Amino acid sequence: MRFLVTGGGGFIGSHLTERFLSEGHEVVVIDDFSTGARRNLERVASNPNLVLIQGDMGDADRVRKACLGVDAVYHLAAAVGVALIAKQPTETIHRNIYPTQLLLEELRRQHQSGREVPLFLASTSEVYGKNPKPIWNENDDLVFGATTKPRWSYGASKAIDEFLCLACVRELGMKIVIGRFFNVVGPRQSGAYGMVLPRFVAAAMQGRPLMVHDDGQQERCFAHVADVVSAVVRLMSTPEAFGKIYNIGSDKPISILEMAKRVVQIVNPDASIEFQSYAQAYDEDFEDIRRRVPDLTRIRNAIGYEPTCALDDIIRDVWKEMKRTS
Ligand SMILES: NC(=O)c1ccc[n+]([C@@H]2O[C@H](COP(=O)([O-])OP(=O)(O)OC[C@H]3O[C@@H](n4cnc5c(N)ncnc54)[C@H](O)[C@@H]3O)[C@@H](O)[C@H]2O)c1
Protein backbone atom coordinates (compact mmCIF):
# COMPACT_ATOMS: atom_id res chain seq x y z
CA MET A 1 0.00 0.00 0.00
CA ARG A 2 1.04 3.62 -0.47
CA PHE A 3 0.08 6.10 2.26
CA LEU A 4 0.30 9.87 2.48
CA VAL A 5 1.22 11.11 5.95
CA THR A 6 0.90 14.89 6.22
CA GLY A 7 3.05 16.24 9.04
CA GLY A 8 5.09 13.02 8.78
CA GLY A 9 8.19 14.91 9.95
CA GLY A 10 6.48 15.74 13.23
CA PHE A 11 6.25 13.84 16.48
CA ILE A 12 3.24 11.56 15.91
CA GLY A 13 3.56 11.59 12.10
CA SER A 14 7.13 10.26 12.21
CA HIS A 15 6.07 7.32 14.40
CA LEU A 16 3.20 6.55 12.03
CA THR A 17 5.58 6.76 9.06
CA GLU A 18 8.05 4.38 10.71
CA ARG A 19 5.25 1.96 11.48
CA PHE A 20 4.05 1.84 7.85
CA LEU A 21 7.59 1.51 6.47
CA SER A 22 8.37 -1.31 8.91
CA GLU A 23 5.35 -3.17 7.50
CA GLY A 24 6.70 -2.80 3.96
CA HIS A 25 4.35 -0.05 2.77
CA GLU A 26 5.33 3.01 0.77
CA VAL A 27 4.94 6.34 2.52
CA VAL A 28 4.74 9.83 1.05
CA VAL A 29 5.47 12.44 3.72
CA ILE A 30 4.61 16.07 3.20
CA ASP A 31 6.03 18.45 5.80
CA ASP A 32 7.41 21.98 5.85
CA PHE A 33 9.28 21.28 9.13
CA SER A 34 7.70 24.32 10.76
CA THR A 35 7.44 22.46 14.07
CA GLY A 36 8.71 19.05 12.92
CA ALA A 37 12.32 18.18 12.06
CA ARG A 38 14.23 16.12 9.53
CA ARG A 39 15.95 14.27 12.37
CA ASN A 40 12.57 12.78 13.33
CA LEU A 41 12.87 10.69 10.17
CA GLU A 42 16.56 9.83 10.54
CA ARG A 43 15.89 6.12 11.17
CA VAL A 44 14.00 5.77 7.89
CA ALA A 45 15.72 8.46 5.77
CA SER A 46 17.45 5.91 3.54
CA ASN A 47 14.40 3.66 3.14
CA PRO A 48 13.59 3.50 -0.60
CA ASN A 49 9.87 3.29 0.23
CA LEU A 50 9.89 6.80 1.72
CA VAL A 51 9.13 9.81 -0.48
CA LEU A 52 9.68 13.12 1.30
CA ILE A 53 8.02 16.24 -0.05
CA GLN A 54 9.33 19.24 1.84
CA GLY A 55 6.95 22.18 1.61
CA ASP A 56 3.87 23.94 2.87
CA MET A 57 0.52 22.20 2.45
CA GLY A 58 -1.00 25.56 1.65
CA ASP A 59 -0.01 24.92 -2.00
CA ALA A 60 -2.87 23.26 -3.92
CA ASP A 61 -0.61 21.84 -6.60
CA ARG A 62 1.72 20.25 -4.03
CA VAL A 63 -1.23 18.69 -2.19
CA ARG A 64 -2.72 17.35 -5.42
CA LYS A 65 0.58 15.74 -6.48
CA ALA A 66 1.14 14.25 -3.01
CA CYS A 67 -2.29 12.56 -3.16
CA LEU A 68 -1.76 10.92 -6.55
CA GLY A 69 -1.76 7.12 -6.35
CA VAL A 70 -2.08 6.88 -2.58
CA ASP A 71 -4.37 4.31 -0.95
CA ALA A 72 -5.11 6.35 2.19
CA VAL A 73 -4.26 9.74 3.69
CA TYR A 74 -3.37 10.44 7.32
CA HIS A 75 -3.69 14.16 7.91
CA LEU A 76 -1.58 15.22 10.87
CA ALA A 77 -0.04 18.49 9.66
CA ALA A 78 -1.23 21.35 11.85
CA ALA A 79 -0.05 24.14 14.10
CA VAL A 80 0.27 22.45 17.49
CA GLY A 81 1.08 23.49 21.04
CA VAL A 82 -0.51 25.94 23.43
CA ALA A 83 2.52 28.26 23.49
CA LEU A 84 2.67 28.46 19.69
CA ILE A 85 -1.07 29.07 19.42
CA ALA A 86 -1.01 31.85 22.01
CA LYS A 87 1.79 33.57 20.05
CA GLN A 88 0.61 32.96 16.47
CA PRO A 89 -3.19 32.74 16.29
CA THR A 90 -3.38 33.85 12.64
CA GLU A 91 -0.99 31.15 11.53
CA THR A 92 -2.78 28.55 13.65
CA ILE A 93 -6.11 29.22 12.00
CA HIS A 94 -4.58 29.25 8.52
CA ARG A 95 -2.47 26.09 8.97
CA ASN A 96 -5.29 24.14 10.57
CA ILE A 97 -8.06 24.89 8.11
CA TYR A 98 -6.71 25.64 4.64
CA PRO A 99 -4.63 22.43 4.11
CA THR A 100 -7.62 20.35 5.23
CA GLN A 101 -9.78 22.10 2.64
CA LEU A 102 -7.21 21.42 -0.08
CA LEU A 103 -6.93 17.76 0.88
CA LEU A 104 -10.69 17.30 0.94
CA GLU A 105 -11.02 18.99 -2.46
CA GLU A 106 -8.52 16.56 -3.95
CA LEU A 107 -10.04 13.49 -2.26
CA ARG A 108 -13.51 14.63 -3.32
CA ARG A 109 -12.27 14.94 -6.92
CA GLN A 110 -10.89 11.38 -6.77
CA HIS A 111 -14.12 10.12 -5.12
CA GLN A 112 -16.20 11.63 -7.92
CA SER A 113 -14.00 9.94 -10.50
CA GLY A 114 -14.66 6.60 -8.79
CA ARG A 115 -11.50 6.29 -6.67
CA GLU A 116 -12.08 6.11 -2.90
CA VAL A 117 -9.12 7.26 -0.79
CA PRO A 118 -9.90 6.98 2.94
CA LEU A 119 -8.80 9.85 5.18
CA PHE A 120 -7.79 9.97 8.84
CA LEU A 121 -8.10 13.43 10.39
CA ALA A 122 -6.03 14.12 13.51
CA SER A 123 -8.29 16.24 15.67
CA THR A 124 -7.88 17.08 19.31
CA SER A 125 -9.39 17.00 22.81
CA GLU A 126 -9.16 20.82 22.58
CA VAL A 127 -12.42 20.75 20.58
CA TYR A 128 -14.28 20.06 23.85
CA GLY A 129 -12.95 23.42 25.07
CA LYS A 130 -13.78 23.88 28.73
CA ASN A 131 -16.80 21.59 28.84
CA PRO A 132 -17.37 21.16 32.62
CA LYS A 133 -18.26 17.44 32.41
CA PRO A 134 -15.71 15.25 34.25
CA ILE A 135 -15.40 12.81 31.32
CA TRP A 136 -15.94 13.73 27.69
CA ASN A 137 -17.61 11.53 25.07
CA GLU A 138 -17.69 12.20 21.35
CA ASN A 139 -21.25 13.60 21.38
CA ASP A 140 -20.56 16.19 24.06
CA ASP A 141 -20.91 19.93 23.44
CA LEU A 142 -17.97 22.06 22.39
CA VAL A 143 -17.60 24.82 25.01
CA PHE A 144 -15.13 27.46 23.90
CA GLY A 145 -14.13 30.62 25.72
CA ALA A 146 -14.29 34.13 24.27
CA THR A 147 -12.72 34.88 20.89
CA THR A 148 -10.52 37.45 22.66
CA LYS A 149 -8.60 34.49 24.13
CA PRO A 150 -6.42 33.13 21.27
CA ARG A 151 -6.10 29.69 22.88
CA TRP A 152 -9.54 28.71 21.67
CA SER A 153 -8.59 29.29 18.04
CA TYR A 154 -6.82 25.93 18.03
CA GLY A 155 -9.86 23.91 19.14
CA ALA A 156 -12.22 26.01 17.03
CA SER A 157 -10.09 25.58 13.89
CA LYS A 158 -9.89 21.81 14.43
CA ALA A 159 -13.67 21.78 14.95
CA ILE A 160 -14.04 23.42 11.53
CA ASP A 161 -11.86 20.60 10.09
CA GLU A 162 -14.23 18.09 11.66
CA PHE A 163 -17.27 19.89 10.20
CA LEU A 164 -15.64 19.90 6.74
CA CYS A 165 -14.86 16.17 6.96
CA LEU A 166 -18.30 15.26 8.27
CA ALA A 167 -19.89 17.27 5.45
CA CYS A 168 -17.98 15.12 2.92
CA VAL A 169 -19.19 11.98 4.71
CA ARG A 170 -22.80 13.21 4.79
CA GLU A 171 -22.96 14.63 1.27
CA LEU A 172 -20.83 12.13 -0.63
CA GLY A 173 -20.36 9.11 1.63
CA MET A 174 -16.58 9.59 1.69
CA LYS A 175 -14.57 7.34 4.01
CA ILE A 176 -13.20 9.49 6.81
CA VAL A 177 -12.22 8.68 10.40
CA ILE A 178 -11.76 11.51 12.90
CA GLY A 179 -9.52 10.87 15.92
CA ARG A 180 -9.47 13.29 18.84
CA PHE A 181 -6.06 12.86 20.45
CA PHE A 182 -5.70 13.48 24.20
CA ASN A 183 -2.15 14.47 25.31
CA VAL A 184 -0.01 12.13 23.24
CA VAL A 185 3.55 11.81 24.58
CA GLY A 186 6.70 9.85 23.85
CA PRO A 187 10.12 10.02 22.23
CA ARG A 188 10.73 12.90 19.75
CA GLN A 189 8.01 15.20 21.09
CA SER A 190 9.38 18.72 21.21
CA GLY A 191 9.04 20.83 24.33
CA ALA A 192 9.58 24.02 22.34
CA TYR A 193 5.89 24.78 21.88
CA GLY A 194 4.66 24.33 25.44
CA MET A 195 4.30 20.50 25.62
CA VAL A 196 4.62 19.67 29.29
CA LEU A 197 6.37 16.28 29.51
CA PRO A 198 9.40 17.04 27.29
CA ARG A 199 9.74 20.40 29.10
CA PHE A 200 9.80 18.67 32.49
CA VAL A 201 12.21 15.91 31.44
CA ALA A 202 14.63 18.39 29.81
CA ALA A 203 14.58 20.63 32.89
CA ALA A 204 15.21 17.70 35.25
CA MET A 205 18.08 16.44 33.07
CA GLN A 206 19.70 19.88 33.08
CA GLY A 207 19.14 20.40 36.81
CA ARG A 208 16.81 23.35 36.18
CA PRO A 209 13.56 23.79 38.12
CA LEU A 210 10.46 22.18 36.61
CA MET A 211 8.06 25.10 35.98
CA VAL A 212 4.50 24.14 36.93
CA HIS A 213 1.81 26.55 35.74
CA ASP A 214 -0.73 27.93 38.23
CA ASP A 215 -1.36 25.51 41.14
CA GLY A 216 -0.48 22.34 39.19
CA GLN A 217 -3.86 20.78 39.96
CA GLN A 218 -4.89 20.66 36.28
CA GLU A 219 -5.63 17.04 35.36
CA ARG A 220 -4.57 15.39 32.11
CA CYS A 221 -4.29 11.85 30.73
CA PHE A 222 -1.06 10.94 28.92
CA ALA A 223 -0.88 8.23 26.26
CA HIS A 224 2.22 6.77 24.64
CA VAL A 225 2.54 7.58 20.96
CA ALA A 226 2.94 3.88 20.11
CA ASP A 227 -0.51 3.12 21.61
CA VAL A 228 -2.03 6.03 19.71
CA VAL A 229 -0.45 5.11 16.36
CA SER A 230 -1.62 1.55 16.74
CA ALA A 231 -5.19 2.78 17.45
CA VAL A 232 -5.14 5.01 14.35
CA VAL A 233 -4.00 2.15 12.11
CA ARG A 234 -6.63 -0.22 13.50
CA LEU A 235 -9.45 2.31 13.18
CA MET A 236 -8.57 2.89 9.53
CA SER A 237 -8.85 -0.82 8.85
CA THR A 238 -12.25 -1.07 10.58
CA PRO A 239 -15.05 -0.33 8.07
CA GLU A 240 -17.57 0.64 10.82
CA ALA A 241 -15.19 3.42 11.91
CA PHE A 242 -15.71 5.47 8.74
CA GLY A 243 -17.84 8.55 9.28
CA LYS A 244 -17.26 8.50 13.05
CA ILE A 245 -15.30 10.44 15.65
CA TYR A 246 -13.15 8.67 18.25
CA ASN A 247 -11.46 9.86 21.43
CA ILE A 248 -7.93 8.41 21.41
CA GLY A 249 -5.61 8.48 24.42
CA SER A 250 -5.44 7.33 28.00
CA ASP A 251 -8.28 7.70 30.50
CA LYS A 252 -6.09 7.69 33.63
CA PRO A 253 -5.90 11.29 34.90
CA ILE A 254 -2.93 12.70 36.79
CA SER A 255 -2.36 16.26 38.02
CA ILE A 256 0.46 18.22 36.42
CA LEU A 257 2.08 18.66 39.84
CA GLU A 258 1.98 14.91 40.45
CA MET A 259 3.55 14.33 37.05
CA ALA A 260 6.31 16.84 37.83
CA LYS A 261 7.03 14.90 41.04
CA ARG A 262 7.21 11.62 39.09
CA VAL A 263 9.65 13.15 36.60
CA VAL A 264 11.83 14.43 39.45
CA GLN A 265 11.78 11.01 41.13
CA ILE A 266 12.70 9.13 37.94
CA VAL A 267 15.05 11.55 36.16
CA ASN A 268 16.76 13.65 38.81
CA PRO A 269 15.78 13.63 42.52
CA ASP A 270 17.83 16.83 43.02
CA ALA A 271 15.69 18.87 40.62
CA SER A 272 13.23 21.31 42.17
CA ILE A 273 9.66 22.23 41.26
CA GLU A 274 8.60 25.88 40.97
CA PHE A 275 5.27 27.52 40.24
CA GLN A 276 4.56 30.14 37.60
CA SER A 277 1.32 32.03 36.83
CA TYR A 278 -0.33 31.63 33.42
CA ALA A 279 0.37 35.34 32.80
CA GLN A 280 4.11 34.69 33.32
CA ALA A 281 4.08 31.54 31.18
CA TYR A 282 1.87 32.85 28.33
CA ASP A 283 0.04 36.17 28.65
CA GLU A 284 -2.77 37.85 30.56
CA ASP A 285 -5.33 36.46 28.09
CA PHE A 286 -4.49 32.82 28.72
CA GLU A 287 -7.31 30.57 29.88
CA ASP A 288 -6.76 26.93 30.85
CA ILE A 289 -8.79 23.73 31.08
CA ARG A 290 -8.82 22.22 34.57
CA ARG A 291 -9.60 18.62 33.71
CA ARG A 292 -9.39 16.66 30.49
CA VAL A 293 -10.41 13.00 30.56
CA PRO A 294 -11.79 11.02 27.60
CA ASP A 295 -14.58 8.49 27.61
CA LEU A 296 -13.00 5.62 25.65
CA THR A 297 -16.13 3.46 25.38
CA ARG A 298 -16.56 4.04 21.64
CA ILE A 299 -12.99 3.15 20.66
CA ARG A 300 -12.98 0.17 23.04
CA ASN A 301 -16.12 -1.15 21.37
CA ALA A 302 -14.75 -0.53 17.87
CA ILE A 303 -11.27 -2.04 18.12
CA GLY A 304 -10.88 -3.35 21.68
CA TYR A 305 -8.50 -0.45 22.33
CA GLU A 306 -6.61 -0.42 25.62
CA PRO A 307 -3.60 1.84 26.30
CA THR A 308 -0.70 -0.40 27.31
CA CYS A 309 2.06 1.94 28.44
CA ALA A 310 2.19 3.19 32.06
CA LEU A 311 3.19 6.78 32.77
CA ASP A 312 6.48 5.91 34.51
CA ASP A 313 7.53 3.86 31.46
CA ILE A 314 6.59 6.75 29.17
CA ILE A 315 8.74 9.12 31.25
CA ARG A 316 11.68 6.68 31.02
CA ASP A 317 11.18 6.37 27.27
CA VAL A 318 11.19 10.15 26.75
CA TRP A 319 14.26 10.47 29.00
CA LYS A 320 16.12 7.72 27.13
CA GLU A 321 15.54 9.43 23.77
CA MET A 322 16.57 12.84 25.13
CA LYS A 323 19.81 11.34 26.50
CA ARG A 324 20.48 9.79 23.09
CA THR A 325 19.99 13.03 21.19
CA SER A 326 21.47 15.57 23.65
N1 LIG B 1 0.66 15.68 20.49
C1 LIG B 1 -0.54 15.74 21.02
O1 LIG B 1 -0.71 15.55 22.21
C2 LIG B 1 -1.74 16.05 20.17
C3 LIG B 1 -2.96 16.20 20.84
C4 LIG B 1 -4.08 16.48 20.08
C5 LIG B 1 -4.00 16.56 18.71
N2 LIG B 1 -2.80 16.41 18.08
C6 LIG B 1 -2.79 16.52 16.63
O2 LIG B 1 -1.91 15.54 16.09
C7 LIG B 1 -1.26 16.04 14.93
C8 LIG B 1 0.24 15.85 15.06
O3 LIG B 1 0.69 16.55 16.21
P1 LIG B 1 2.18 16.40 16.77
O4 LIG B 1 2.09 16.40 18.24
O5 LIG B 1 2.88 15.30 16.08
O6 LIG B 1 2.79 17.81 16.36
P2 LIG B 1 4.05 18.18 15.44
O7 LIG B 1 4.15 19.68 15.48
O8 LIG B 1 5.24 17.41 15.86
O9 LIG B 1 3.57 17.69 14.01
C9 LIG B 1 2.92 18.50 13.08
C10 LIG B 1 3.74 18.47 11.80
O10 LIG B 1 3.05 19.16 10.78
C11 LIG B 1 3.99 19.96 10.06
N3 LIG B 1 3.22 21.05 9.46
C12 LIG B 1 2.46 21.98 10.10
N4 LIG B 1 1.86 22.79 9.22
C13 LIG B 1 2.24 22.37 7.99
C14 LIG B 1 1.94 22.79 6.66
N5 LIG B 1 1.11 23.83 6.44
N6 LIG B 1 2.51 22.14 5.64
C15 LIG B 1 3.32 21.07 5.85
N7 LIG B 1 3.64 20.61 7.08
C16 LIG B 1 3.09 21.25 8.12
C17 LIG B 1 4.98 20.40 11.10
O11 LIG B 1 6.23 20.79 10.58
C18 LIG B 1 5.09 19.12 11.94
O12 LIG B 1 6.10 18.27 11.44
C19 LIG B 1 -1.71 17.49 14.79
O13 LIG B 1 -2.75 17.57 13.85
C20 LIG B 1 -2.24 17.84 16.16
O14 LIG B 1 -3.24 18.83 16.12
C21 LIG B 1 -1.67 16.17 18.80
Ligand as a Chemical Component Dictionary entry (heavy atoms), coordinates in Angstrom:
data_LIG
# 
_chem_comp.id                   LIG 
_chem_comp.type                 NON-POLYMER 
_chem_comp.pdbx_formal_charge   0 
_chem_comp.three_letter_code    LIG 
# 
loop_
_chem_comp_atom.comp_id 
_chem_comp_atom.atom_id 
_chem_comp_atom.alt_atom_id 
_chem_comp_atom.type_symbol 
_chem_comp_atom.charge 
_chem_comp_atom.model_Cartn_x 
_chem_comp_atom.model_Cartn_y 
_chem_comp_atom.model_Cartn_z 
_chem_comp_atom.pdbx_ordinal 
LIG N1  N1  N 0  0.660  15.682 20.491 1  
LIG C1  C1  C 0  -0.540 15.739 21.018 2  
LIG O1  O1  O 0  -0.708 15.548 22.210 3  
LIG C2  C2  C 0  -1.744 16.047 20.175 4  
LIG C3  C3  C 0  -2.962 16.204 20.835 5  
LIG C4  C4  C 0  -4.079 16.484 20.080 6  
LIG C5  C5  C 0  -3.998 16.561 18.712 7  
LIG N2  N2  N 1  -2.798 16.411 18.083 8  
LIG C6  C6  C 0  -2.785 16.516 16.630 9  
LIG O2  O2  O 0  -1.912 15.542 16.091 10 
LIG C7  C7  C 0  -1.262 16.037 14.926 11 
LIG C8  C8  C 0  0.238  15.847 15.061 12 
LIG O3  O3  O 0  0.690  16.547 16.205 13 
LIG P1  P1  P 0  2.185  16.397 16.770 14 
LIG O4  O4  O 0  2.091  16.404 18.236 15 
LIG O5  O5  O -1 2.877  15.300 16.083 16 
LIG O6  O6  O 0  2.788  17.812 16.355 17 
LIG P2  P2  P 0  4.051  18.184 15.445 18 
LIG O7  O7  O 0  4.148  19.679 15.483 19 
LIG O8  O8  O 0  5.240  17.415 15.861 20 
LIG O9  O9  O 0  3.569  17.695 14.011 21 
LIG C9  C9  C 0  2.924  18.504 13.076 22 
LIG C10 C10 C 0  3.736  18.466 11.804 23 
LIG O10 O10 O 0  3.046  19.159 10.780 24 
LIG C11 C11 C 0  3.987  19.959 10.057 25 
LIG N3  N3  N 0  3.219  21.052 9.463  26 
LIG C12 C12 C 0  2.465  21.980 10.104 27 
LIG N4  N4  N 0  1.862  22.794 9.222  28 
LIG C13 C13 C 0  2.236  22.370 7.988  29 
LIG C14 C14 C 0  1.939  22.790 6.665  30 
LIG N5  N5  N 0  1.111  23.835 6.438  31 
LIG N6  N6  N 0  2.511  22.137 5.640  32 
LIG C15 C15 C 0  3.324  21.071 5.847  33 
LIG N7  N7  N 0  3.637  20.615 7.080  34 
LIG C16 C16 C 0  3.088  21.254 8.123  35 
LIG C17 C17 C 0  4.983  20.397 11.105 36 
LIG O11 O11 O 0  6.229  20.787 10.577 37 
LIG C18 C18 C 0  5.092  19.125 11.942 38 
LIG O12 O12 O 0  6.098  18.270 11.442 39 
LIG C19 C19 C 0  -1.712 17.486 14.794 40 
LIG O13 O13 O 0  -2.748 17.565 13.850 41 
LIG C20 C20 C 0  -2.240 17.838 16.164 42 
LIG O14 O14 O 0  -3.239 18.829 16.116 43 
LIG C21 C21 C 0  -1.666 16.167 18.796 44 
# 
loop_
_chem_comp_bond.comp_id 
_chem_comp_bond.atom_id_1 
_chem_comp_bond.atom_id_2 
_chem_comp_bond.value_order 
_chem_comp_bond.pdbx_ordinal 
LIG N1  C1  SING 1  
LIG C1  O1  DOUB 2  
LIG C1  C2  SING 3  
LIG C2  C3  SING 4  
LIG C2  C21 DOUB 5  
LIG C3  C4  DOUB 6  
LIG C4  C5  SING 7  
LIG C5  N2  DOUB 8  
LIG N2  C6  SING 9  
LIG N2  C21 SING 10 
LIG C6  O2  SING 11 
LIG C6  C20 SING 12 
LIG O2  C7  SING 13 
LIG C7  C8  SING 14 
LIG C7  C19 SING 15 
LIG C8  O3  SING 16 
LIG O3  P1  SING 17 
LIG P1  O4  DOUB 18 
LIG P1  O5  SING 19 
LIG P1  O6  SING 20 
LIG O6  P2  SING 21 
LIG P2  O7  DOUB 22 
LIG P2  O8  SING 23 
LIG P2  O9  SING 24 
LIG O9  C9  SING 25 
LIG C9  C10 SING 26 
LIG C10 O10 SING 27 
LIG C10 C18 SING 28 
LIG O10 C11 SING 29 
LIG C11 N3  SING 30 
LIG C11 C17 SING 31 
LIG N3  C12 SING 32 
LIG N3  C16 SING 33 
LIG C12 N4  DOUB 34 
LIG N4  C13 SING 35 
LIG C13 C14 SING 36 
LIG C13 C16 DOUB 37 
LIG C14 N5  SING 38 
LIG C14 N6  DOUB 39 
LIG N6  C15 SING 40 
LIG C15 N7  DOUB 41 
LIG N7  C16 SING 42 
LIG C17 O11 SING 43 
LIG C17 C18 SING 44 
LIG C18 O12 SING 45 
LIG C19 O13 SING 46 
LIG C19 C20 SING 47 
LIG C20 O14 SING 48 
# 
